[in-house]
Amino acid sequence: MAANYTSHPRPPLRELLTHLLEPWQFMALSLSYLPGTITPLLKSHSLRTLLSFQSLQPLWFARFWSYVGPQVRTASGPRVTPLLSGLVSGGTILTSSTDSTTPGIGGVILEIGPGSGMMVSLLSPPKDSKDQDQPASSAGHRSRITHIYGVEPNPSVHAALRSEIAAAGLQETYEIVPLGIQDALATGRIPEASVDCIVSILCLCSIPDPAENIAQIYRTLKPGGRWYVYEHVRAFREQGWGMNLYQAFVNLFWPHCIGGCNIRRDTLSHLKAAGPWSKFDLVQPPQEPWYFTLPHVYGILTK
Ligand SMILES: C[S@@+](CC[C@H](N)C(=O)[O-])C[C@H]1O[C@@H](n2cnc3c(N)ncnc32)[C@H](O)[C@@H]1O
């Protein structure tokens, strides 16, 4: 469901232009990391990597994300932290755990596409939190994490991911699965009905065959398991045909510059269709105005 855009006043032209131009700035920033990716390959005569965009792109993305990832964490952290504690409903952050009906993360966790590990530190509850003492079913609280699968196919980000895991003190718990999620499932690395919680932060835009793979990922959840979602998605119908057309135009260039990310994914529908849910609480955050080129869906689904 889209935000209620009638509650957003007409934006000043400057704000409108800033938001519309943001994706181009992001792509220009990414392009500025391309020469620094290519130069060492030229020096080491790595022609094979240079001549294959499929090999070059993950290296380029890793360099770009090492700069931009921390900024994305700073911007997204205030949304991701309450999400992982079960403190989000109707796209809104709840101020008290007594308002929540959904537990936070705990047990066996599947983190899809952790990248350089920007969200890993947010998986452990804040140091002063008493969350780990709570029973697993306690709404608005986290329980003990027993295992984390971090399914990340880009080997160029694994070193950074490993150091984030160490910094979060999760070495004993966090297992990097160096595959695409589709291969991790196909090879049985993550068995069906074995996962308590799935965490997907800005990654379903990058996986192949999203409808099919999201349905496969659903099967890894235990009955009663939860999927914590913060993803950017295709523009909502309510944003108007102009925004949809504009987003489609941006998307002609975006995936080539941003590591294969597709901004036109109908992730909300794919998640809804993945299988039966006992609770489907996933909407656009109400603060997002109609002129966002990268609108999000935010919430928690319970199997
Ligand atoms: C935009 S990054 C987000 C990284 C991280 N979640 C964050 O918020 O900083 C998307 C990540 O998805 C990963 N990815 C791409 N294809 C994937 C696949 N098939 N399975 C799992 N992850 C994938 C990329 O390698 C990349 O690290």
The ligand as a Tripos MOL2 file, in Angstrom:
@<TRIPOS>MOLECULE
LIG
   27    29     1     0     0
SMALL
NO_CHARGES

@<TRIPOS>ATOM
      1 C1         22.4260   -2.6550   -2.2820 C.3       1 LIG1
      2 S1         23.3610   -3.9250   -1.5860 S.3       1 LIG1
      3 C2         22.7550   -3.9000    0.0760 C.3       1 LIG1
      4 C3         23.7170   -4.4790    1.0540 C.3       1 LIG1
      5 C4         23.2560   -4.4470    2.5200 C.3       1 LIG1
      6 N1         22.0130   -5.1660    2.7090 N.3       1 LIG1
      7 C5         23.1500   -3.0360    3.0000 C.2       1 LIG1
      8 O1         22.0150   -2.5900    3.2800 O.co2     1 LIG1
      9 O2         24.2020   -2.3720    3.1220 O.co2     1 LIG1
     10 C6         22.6170   -5.3920   -2.2640 C.3       1 LIG1
     11 C7         23.3940   -6.6580   -1.9330 C.3       1 LIG1
     12 O3         22.6930   -7.7930   -2.4680 O.3       1 LIG1
     13 C8         23.6770   -8.7000   -2.9310 C.3       1 LIG1
     14 N2         23.1020   -9.6510   -3.9080 N.ar      1 LIG1
     15 C9         23.0740   -9.5520   -5.2640 C.ar      1 LIG1
     16 N3         22.5460  -10.6510   -5.8080 N.ar      1 LIG1
     17 C10        22.2320  -11.4770   -4.7860 C.ar      1 LIG1
     18 C11        21.6890  -12.7940   -4.7130 C.ar      1 LIG1
     19 N4         21.3590  -13.4520   -5.8080 N.pl3     1 LIG1
     20 N5         21.5230  -13.3480   -3.4910 N.ar      1 LIG1
     21 C12        21.8650  -12.6720   -2.3660 C.ar      1 LIG1
     22 N6         22.3800  -11.4290   -2.3810 N.ar      1 LIG1
     23 C13        22.5830  -10.8410   -3.5620 C.ar      1 LIG1
     24 C14        24.7250   -7.8100   -3.5580 C.3       1 LIG1
     25 O4         25.9550   -8.4950   -3.7370 O.3       1 LIG1
     26 C15        24.7860   -6.6820   -2.5540 C.3       1 LIG1
     27 O5         25.7460   -6.9210   -1.5660 O.3       1 LIG1
@<TRIPOS>BOND
     1     1     2 1
     2     2     3 1
     3     2    10 1
     4     3     4 1
     5     4     5 1
     6     5     6 1
     7     5     7 1
     8     7     8 2
     9     7     9 1
    10    10    11 1
    11    11    12 1
    12    11    26 1
    13    12    13 1
    14    13    14 1
    15    13    24 1
    16    14    15 ar
    17    14    23 ar
    18    15    16 ar
    19    16    17 ar
    20    17    18 ar
    21    17    23 ar
    22    18    19 1
    23    18    20 ar
    24    20    21 ar
    25    21    22 ar
    26    22    23 ar
    27    24    25 1
    28    24    26 1
    29    26    27 1
@<TRIPOS>SUBSTRUCTURE
     1 LIG1         1 GROUP 0 **** ****
